[in-house]
Amino acid sequence: MAAIFNPLDLTGKTILVTGASSGIGRDTCVVLSQLGAKVVLTGRDRNRLEETLALMQQADHSISPHDVTNHSETSQWMSDIVSRTGPLFGLVHLAGISHTEAIRFLDMDKLEEVLDLNLKSAFSLVKAFRQKNIRSMPEARVVLTSSVSGIRGYPGMAAYAASKGGIIAITRPLALELAKENIRLNCVTPGFVHTEMTIEMQTLLPAKELEAAKQAYPLGLGTPRDISLPICFLLSPASAWMTGQSIVIDGGLTMK
Ligand SMILES: NC(=O)c1ccc[n+]([C@@H]2O[C@H](COP(=O)([O-])OP(=O)(O)OC[C@H]3O[C@@H](n4cnc5c(N)ncnc54)[C@H](OP(=O)(O)O)[C@@H]3O)[C@@H](O)[C@H]2O)c1
């Protein structure tokens, strides 16, 4: 019988996923395992990473906790991973925090914290990943994570918008630089997805506002799977001619 053609196949590819302990990152690890990838799961909380691991297929994955805001340690941490797993084919950067606060209350330390985790970490991770002894040859892939908050105005979301709009802005120049090294780099730009990150928002918003937010989405609110599958597409051969793109995945929110 002929082998089944699967353009999303990632068999044997080693892929590092940040934010693997929760939400979109957790589901991305599950789908990657179903596509045959060898996943390195990272986050700060080992127990929650173990919970993700328990949901995954096959056994050839590993856990490597790291706080991605420890920028000066990121390169050594990645190098230690590679000494155990071999070169990395992919980097998926999903670790992040949301923050909602009116500008009059926002203090500069909080702004710094949001930018450090959501934006600056993308620099330290990509800088470490692109090194010849870290990523696989002849090709490799990176997927970063933005948000519709980076392309639309929401009151109180300036800090988060700066960090996520920044991801879209850096996607193009980084992709141009990395194309020379045969590394494709894209970002996903999700709308509202049901995860731990949005639980608080859902409990804080008055029922009427929450209903209005839901109504703004022609296809309804998203699930982690709505984002993890496009991430896997961006890692796979099916997107071979794509780089420097921000892929909006938002149930139709921003088409209006
Ligand atoms: N959910 C949405 O509606 C939505 C919409 C647009 C964009 N996004 C973006 O999608 C990404 C994933 O969101 P999510 O909803 O899946 O979030 P989530 O469920 O809250 O998960 C956040 C992840 O980030 C990790 N993390 C937080 N701080 C970290 C640090 N300093 N170092 C390392 N890891 C850290 C957490 O792990 P530990 O706590 O174990 O470290 C956790 O795995 C984020 O970048 C978010 O901004 C989400």
The ligand as an ORCA input file, in Angstrom:
! r2SCAN-3c Opt
* xyz 0 1
  N      -5.630     33.361     24.847
  C      -5.835     34.339     23.997
  O      -6.987     34.803     23.788
  C      -4.697     34.921     23.211
  C      -5.006     35.817     22.180
  C      -3.965     36.375     21.449
  C      -2.656     36.039     21.727
  N      -2.390     35.176     22.740
  C      -0.983     34.872     23.007
  O      -0.777     33.472     22.891
  C       0.257     33.065     23.787
  C      -0.254     31.916     24.643
  O      -1.395     32.382     25.349
  P      -2.305     31.427     26.255
  O      -3.656     32.014     26.224
  O      -2.063     30.010     25.897
  O      -1.666     31.758     27.694
  P      -1.631     30.946     29.072
  O      -2.574     29.803     29.053
  O      -1.763     31.978     30.137
  O      -0.144     30.390     29.067
  C       0.956     31.250     29.192
  C       2.219     30.413     29.162
  O       3.347     31.296     29.289
  C       4.255     30.725     30.222
  N       5.047     31.769     30.859
  C       4.586     32.885     31.487
  N       5.610     33.613     31.956
  C       6.753     32.948     31.611
  C       8.139     33.186     31.811
  N       8.579     34.285     32.444
  N       9.034     32.299     31.318
  C       8.607     31.189     30.672
  N       7.310     30.909     30.446
  C       6.400     31.770     30.922
  C       3.341     29.997     31.230
  O       4.052     28.980     31.880
  P       4.540     29.029     33.415
  O       3.568     29.884     34.174
  O       4.564     27.604     33.820
  O       5.897     29.611     33.341
  C       2.307     29.401     30.295
  O       2.756     28.178     29.769
  C       0.658     34.319     24.575
  O       1.799     34.891     24.003
  C      -0.541     35.230     24.404
  O      -0.190     36.599     24.525
  C      -3.372     34.603     23.486
*
